Amino acid sequence: MSNSSRIEIKIDQRPIADAAKKALRDLAKELNKESLRIIATPGYFESSDQDIIDTETLEKAQRVEKVSETEYRLVNDADQGKGIYASHVYNGHVTSAGNFVQGRPWMAAAVFVTKPSQYFEERLKKYLR
């Protein structure tokens, strides 16, 4: 006869993992949606003297890539045949006349607006109900 007492506690992690995957998927979609909104908003970047003038090149190249069930990537690899267009708009560039055009980092702005940790937490709570 044993003199010890114990309580075992177990949890089924599948519902938590499934909810987290759904919340992450939603977050990726929301970041993409917000990025596209920023691209299309004239005057969004007040610190730049130029708007993102999108001839739908950036919009069409913007996408979410699912790397795995727990990893997504927001990508824009727009190219207008003169180098990587998206990179020039995002990071800034020097024009052929020698002028510097400040970058307009729309994906970073989307992260700032969306608040990923808060958004993920809210979605996770929704899926765990």
C-alpha positions as a printed Julia matrix, in Angstrom:
129×3 Matrix{Float64}:
   0.0    0.0     0.0
   1.33   3.4    -0.98
   1.28   6.43    1.28
   1.35   8.93   -1.59
  -1.52  10.8    -3.13
  -1.56  12.36   -6.53
  -3.8   14.06   -9.0
  -3.15  13.83  -12.71
  -4.26  16.63  -15.0
  -4.26  16.24  -18.77
  -5.36  18.5   -21.54
  -6.25  17.77  -25.13
  -4.01  20.21  -27.0
  -5.66  19.72  -30.39
  -8.42  22.34  -29.9
  -5.82  24.88  -28.77
  -3.53  24.11  -31.7
  -6.43  24.26  -34.16
  -7.58  27.61  -32.76
  -4.03  29.0   -32.94
  -3.7   27.92  -36.59
  -6.99  29.6   -37.48
  -6.03  32.78  -35.6
  -2.67  32.89  -37.38
  -4.36  32.4   -40.77
  -6.75  35.26  -39.97
  -3.86  37.48  -38.9
  -2.01  36.87  -42.17
  -5.14  37.75  -44.15
  -5.72  40.89  -42.08
  -2.13  42.08  -42.56
  -2.49  41.57  -46.29
  -5.8   43.44  -46.37
  -4.36  46.34  -44.37
  -1.25  46.45  -46.59
  -3.42  46.73  -49.7
  -5.47  49.49  -48.08
  -2.31  51.45  -47.3
  -1.01  51.04  -50.86
  -4.27  52.5   -52.16
  -4.47  55.43  -49.69
  -3.11  58.72  -51.1
  -1.15  60.71  -48.53
  -0.76  57.79  -46.13
   2.96  58.43  -45.65
   3.08  62.04  -44.49
   6.87  61.89  -44.11
   7.28  61.26  -47.84
   6.7   63.82  -50.54
   5.42  61.06  -52.81
   2.45  58.76  -52.52
   2.61  55.17  -53.49
   1.45  55.58  -57.07
   0.26  52.11  -57.79
  -0.55  51.14  -61.31
  -1.88  47.93  -59.75
   1.65  46.52  -59.99
   2.1   46.42  -56.22
  -1.48  45.38  -55.56
  -1.32  42.45  -57.97
   2.04  41.28  -56.58
   0.92  41.41  -52.93
   0.14  37.99  -51.51
   0.15  35.78  -48.45
   2.2   32.61  -48.71
   1.41  29.72  -46.41
   4.78  28.24  -45.43
   3.31  25.74  -42.97
   0.35  25.39  -40.62
   2.14  27.72  -38.2
   3.93  30.12  -40.56
   2.73  32.6   -43.15
   4.68  35.13  -45.18
   3.46  38.45  -46.58
   5.24  39.0   -49.9
   5.38  41.64  -52.57
   7.9   41.04  -55.34
   6.56  43.46  -57.95
   8.99  44.05  -60.78
   8.54  46.56  -63.59
  11.48  45.31  -65.6
  13.84  47.92  -64.11
  14.87  46.07  -60.99
  12.72  45.16  -58.08
   9.95  47.76  -58.05
   8.43  46.77  -54.7
  11.81  47.04  -53.0
  12.38  50.53  -54.44
   8.99  51.76  -53.25
   9.29  50.05  -49.86
  12.89  50.95  -49.02
  13.4   54.1   -51.09
  15.66  54.61  -54.05
  17.71  57.08  -56.02
  16.13  58.21  -59.28
  18.0   58.41  -62.58
  18.21  62.19  -61.96
  20.04  61.51  -58.69
  17.21  62.41  -56.32
  16.43  60.21  -53.34
  12.83  59.05  -52.99
  12.04  58.06  -49.43
  10.69  54.56  -48.86
   7.07  53.91  -48.06
   7.11  50.71  -45.96
   3.46  49.73  -46.27
   3.85  46.27  -44.71
   5.52  47.7   -41.59
   2.73  50.27  -41.42
   0.17  47.45  -41.65
   1.85  45.71  -38.71
   1.69  48.94  -36.7
  -2.02  49.43  -37.46
  -3.07  45.79  -37.07
  -1.24  45.19  -33.76
  -0.55  41.48  -34.45
  -0.26  40.28  -30.84
  -3.56  41.86  -29.85
  -5.29  40.74  -33.07
  -4.02  37.16  -32.65
  -5.13  37.04  -29.02
  -8.64  38.26  -29.9
  -8.98  35.72  -32.7
  -7.62  32.93  -30.53
 -10.21  33.7   -27.84
 -12.93  33.67  -30.49
 -11.93  30.22  -31.73
 -11.56  28.78  -28.23
 -15.15  29.67  -27.25
